[in-house]
Amino acid sequence: MKKILFFFVMFGLGIASFAQIDSPTVAPDRPGMATGPDITPFLKVQWETGFESTWDGNPAFLLPTTMLRFGVTRFAELRLEYDGSFYRFNYLGFRDWSYEVQPLVIGTKVKIFEGYKWVPKISLMANLAIPLTRVPDGFLQPHTAPSLYLLFQNDVTDWFNIGYNVGAEWSGLSHIPSTFLALCLGFNITENFGAFLESYNYFTRHGKRNTEVECNLDFGFNYTVHPRVQLDLYGMFNCQNPRNFNGIGLGVAWLIN
């Protein structure tokens, strides 16, 4: 982990030395599950990538999680996301490692309102997860899976903001969506150093009277090494059973041009 963190720090510093000072500033959607309403600037490209290690009874690694964001108009962006999962599984007492290709996610984020005083910034985000492969053990979704979110953010002060999302996610396995709710508190500790604390939750109906609830927390830090480059480090756990699901991750976001 120390070697990976050192790599990201040196990578960010190297990018910063070549970046232009007067360029637009980076506004990442990572880390965390809540998404901010900011749009990639028009005709700009933003790359966000990272590594994540989780534990749910067996170890798993996202190698890597990668998103490309393209500013296609002054109020909308195009998004492409790919995740690869390297995990250990148990089958009849036999343990082995496998690499799983996650669905390719194609989406867009559209700015609705810039925000004014107590009225939040508002954006709409829509995604479509497309399976790239099918495997016999059924880990991958068999169908395309759409998702739709409303994204809000209130800039309370120059050092504190509140972000919140509400959305619907389809798994590709059922026609019944899960409701997604997230609340994120962001803190600008210094001009370049920030922190966040976030709750993200899923509510899935099974029948008329049975609703499955999943509650999670994550928290972390970000460091802006240059106006166009930001590094992050974060952790997460399941509130209902933190020993059975937890993880850590780190990454970088780069506004390329």
Secondary structure as UniProt FT lines:
FT   HELIX           2..18
FT   TURN            21..22
FT   TURN            42..43
FT   STRAND          45..55
FT   STRAND          59..71
FT   STRAND          76..91
FT   TURN            92..93
FT   STRAND          94..101
FT   STRAND          104..113
FT   TURN            117..118
FT   STRAND          121..130
FT   TURN            136..137
FT   STRAND          145..155
FT   STRAND          160..169
FT   STRAND          178..188
FT   STRAND          193..206
FT   TURN            207..209
FT   STRAND          210..226
FT   TURN            227..228
FT   STRAND          229..238
FT   TURN            242..244
FT   STRAND          246..255
//
